[in-house]
Amino acid sequence: MVSVTSIFAAVAALAFSSAAAGRSFIAPIRGKQPSSLASNPIHYNIGAPVLTGPVNVYLIYYGSWSSSQKSIVETFIKGIGTSKWWNIERKYYFQRSSGSTKTFIGNQVSLAGTATDNYSLGTSLSGNDLPNIIQSKVDSGALPEDTNAVYFVLTAGDVSESIRPDLGSASFCSDYCGYHVSTTLSSGNRVFYAMAGNPTACLSGCAPPSNQNVSPNGDVGVDAALSVIAHELAEAVSDPQSDGTRAWEDNSGAENADKCAYTYGTTSRASNGASFNLGWGGRNYLIQQNWDPVKQACALTA
């Protein structure tokens, strides 16, 4: 198996070169971030869109997800907006021009809806399958069409996935643990979406090293996916058009959560031996740090 470090380097190179070429940016979180990211300040491109109002999160469970697994994910989403971790995200802002007022990201992050998909496209997803899944849920009325939201397609552990070819050539587990981009629905409206999977097939690459055998909520794969979800949600809100007009990035093209991937700050030990660093909704979590744009450093809370 290719090492985590070399895989991250390869995908990071793909992502950064794509950004430099003006193409869509793939936000990898596999492995440890290059040390250069930690010393490279993040900046805002004036006028670029940021999701500053209430943000709705929609979850599409693709494949087999148990009720207990869904409960872990949904409890996490319901509490993230009011967490101290999200306070870091609230330091990011939208500014129309250099002389205009800054509008900061808020703390209203809501789980606005969920839907299930029982392998409608099989166990191997590629190309435009994820946008098509989102479109099908909107068409059926299972989920609304929402332009101030992030749609998450969460794939089960037995599902493989490859990113849209217009964004590059990469696949889940081999090259990344998650990403966020946008798509245009049949209505003509642009919506933002993210992919995160249950990484049971690649725990050595997509799960925190300390929690690859045990985890805070007793499900190693789902607990690992939570950090990916947090990563992609933070980026999708502060830089929603990662494949278009970029908002917050550093000079290499890295977004805020990219700069702190696989760093966790101070952790504690649960009774089952799992590591955790945050908690809400009666559960504990091990979530990566995010980049504080004021301190220009990784932080766990603010």
Secondary structure, DSSP 4 states (H G I P E B T S, - for coil): ---HHHHHHHHHHHHHHHHHTTSPPP---SSPPPHHHHTS-EEE-TT-----S-EEEEEEEES---HHHHHHHHHHHHHHTTSTTHHHHTT-EE-SSTTSPPEE--S-EEEEEEEEE-STTTTEE-TTHHHHHHHHHHHHTSS---SSEEEEEEE-TT-EEB--GGG-S-BBTTTBSEEEEEEE-TTS-EEEEEEEE--TT-HHHHS-GGGSS--TTS-HHHHHHHHHHHHHHHHHHHSTTTTSS--EEETTS--TGGGGTT---S-EE-TTS-EESEEETTEEE----EEETTTTEEES--
